Amino acid sequence: MEDNTRVWIAKDNPGIARIEEKCIKCGNCKTVCETKVGIIYDQTKVKDPICVHCGQCVLTCPTGALIPKYDYKTVLNYLNDTNYTVIVSTSPAVRVALGDEFGFPPGSLVTGKMVEALRKLGFDYVFDVTFGADLTIMEETDELIKRINNNGPFPMFTSCCPAWVKYMEMYFPELIPYLSSTKSPIGMQGPAVKKYFCKLNNIDTNKVIHVCVTPCTAKKYEIKRPEITDVDYIITTSELSMMLRECGIEFASLRDSEFDKVLGSASGGGQIFGNTGGVMESALRTTYYKLTGSNPEPSFYTLSNIRAYDGAREAVVKIGDLDLKILVVHGIINLTQMKDKLKDYHFIEVMNCEGGCVGGGGQPLTAINRLEATRKERIKGLYQKDAESFLKHPHENPEIIDFYNHLKQRPEINKKVWLHTSYQNKAYLVQED
């Protein structure tokens, strides 16, 4: 039986591993799992470890005994195999954290150097997962508006965070009908790469490896769900830094490079997906447009309640004649403490990790007493990018417009399969004997 002073990690956990000889059994991992994520159970009464693969235990381990499950060696092997076209897509939160590993101040936006570094590693195409984020907003806002027009069911929960999705399936399966069916940005990016981009360019998808670089260890779990297709490997921000070092790439001296076209244009709303409240804010911008026919006033782009750092923030947002009641939560434990109030809201964003994706378990390690300050700097970096972006809205992204036009020209495509997903009752995973 596993020692009860620490989290129990299965050998086949897709996101997290433990180096036994480094573990000092301090209990930090168990504390964060119980008090931040809300996973508490008696190990003597369950069959298997209970885990949402978020990796918050990795960030709070003082000895480096807990690590993301590494896949980067396999990716390097494919990069060295000329029989394959290897495509990479990178998440917004990576570009404000990767610089931490190479001497840049926390929160530095190193997008251009990151893209060039990926080219140096040998990736054939470098795309932006923010394209997938913009697709998520387009579909999610359609779903929200449909619920508004039908007077429910409310609330609608966001579905971008795989740790949150699995937590709901295990602990609150009765809420599954309230969870948006829209795929996460990486879930969107898979079909966009293999079924859209590759078809446009006559690339044989049997010889394509699609890799996503993310801040999130739970994404390694997500791509193993049968509903999520066309993403072969997830590597974390920290794994990418290891690849660069092992390949002798001097990150700080690299020139800036641009994402490849077709899946490289991003709205400011898509950029802030990496922040707690970012999905909500981006969704509200496009919901406003779809309900009123015009974009919101400038004050709508810096909603102070949403951009705060409290574990749970609520607001009433006026869109035309509609008063939309919203809730933003980071740290699932903060949601469980409000369970009796959830039906008071129309729309709820939930992210497992503190700060949102910028605080994911695959981000570079930071001194434990500096974690919150570092997350806030990363949040600031993504908001700064949004402020500088001429393109604010997914519905104005020309590459998104082209994508939907492509769907219209191919009636054989099942849009629901490409862009939407489903969930399962997983309460059996937490049932005690």
NORRA-V841426 format. One record per helix or strand. SS is the DSSP state (2 for helix, 1 for strand). FROM is the first residue (numbers start at 1). LEN is the number of residues. Records with the same first field share a line. If there is no record, write none. Layout:
BEGIN
SS = FROM-LEN ; FROM-LEN
END
This chain:
BEGIN
1 = 16-3 ; 66-3 ; 85-6 ; 125-4 ; 156-2 ; 179-1 ; 182-1 ; 208-7 ; 233-4 ; 312-8 ; 322-9 ; 347-5 ; 420-1
2 = 20-3 ; 28-10 ; 56-4 ; 72-8 ; 92-5 ; 98-5 ; 111-11 ; 130-20 ; 162-10 ; 173-6 ; 185-16 ; 205-3 ; 218-5 ; 237-10 ; 251-3 ; 268-7 ; 278-15 ; 298-4 ; 332-5 ; 339-6 ; 357-3 ; 368-21 ; 394-3 ; 398-12 ; 415-5 ; 427-4
END
